[in-house]
Amino acid sequence: MESFQGKTYFITGASRGIGKAIALKLAAAGANIVVAAKSVEENPRLGGTIFSAAAEIEEAGGKAVAVQCDIRHEEMIIEAVKKAADTFGGIDGVINNASAISLTNTEQTESKKFDLMHSINVRGTFLVTKHCLPYLLQSENAHILTLSPPVDLAPKWLGAHLPYTISKFNMTMLAMGWAEEFRHDGVAANSLWPVTTIATAAVNNLLGGDWLMQRSRKTDILADAVYFILQQDAKRYTGRQLLDEEVLRESGISDFSHYAVNPDNDLQKDLFL
């Protein structure tokens, strides 16, 4: 198993939710975290900024650098990657967590919403990984991990919310493409997706409010899965479309009850499953 002491992870959307949970888990094991996100001022509906997240990461035991980075803008990505490398000397892993969602059909999806999802989910994920790549290639155990679902071309997934679906499937195809492209360079690339809905601001504000929050799991389940994945040998643990439960079973965890927000409620399966 790899040690996280002194390792550096570039996490997009790390100011809150799943990204921050992953950051805190890795920081507690001694990792350096690059908090690459947009929020520099608190939004009451969302909570958290890059600065508050960085402070929590340092309290957890890691080192952090907060970088304002809207991954729609390549120049901001380049600057964030440079700051990461200047601060910590390299980058050992990229967590492509930042994402935009709109569960609208073709008729309801305005061009600006379509463009937003594709510029963040697909283009942004591609460019973040591209600009981190020179440092990943120098790492002894580099991982690219993208939070996106297994590709399933069953018509029901495409028909329900086509613009969002194709953006998320594209993220997974990027991960699969990188696994093959860097197979002989020692850089792993995988995708990861939750089996159930996760209690985040997106679920609360956009998808189902408190009713769905109470039938979701805590962000800890993904943080624990990522913790296991990043410790694996990058030369072998690559090219997989992973689910959180599957990863945790590999790590020896079979009881997931403590991850539930409310253990008395039935859990809601996530989109795409």
Secondary structure, DSSP 8 states (H G I E B T S, - for coil): ----TT-EEEEETTTSHHHHHHHHHHHHTT-EEEEEES-SS--TTT---HHHHHHHHHHHT-EEEEEE--TT-HHHHHHHHHHHHHHHS---EEEE---------TTT--HHHHHHHIIIIIIIHHHHHHHHHHHHTTSSSEEEEEE-------HHHHHHSHHHHHHHHHHHHHHHHHHHHTTTTTEEEEEEE-SB-B-SHHIIIII-HHHHHTTSB-THHHHHHHHHHHHS-TTTS-S-EEEHHHHHHHTT----GGGBSSTTS---B-TT-
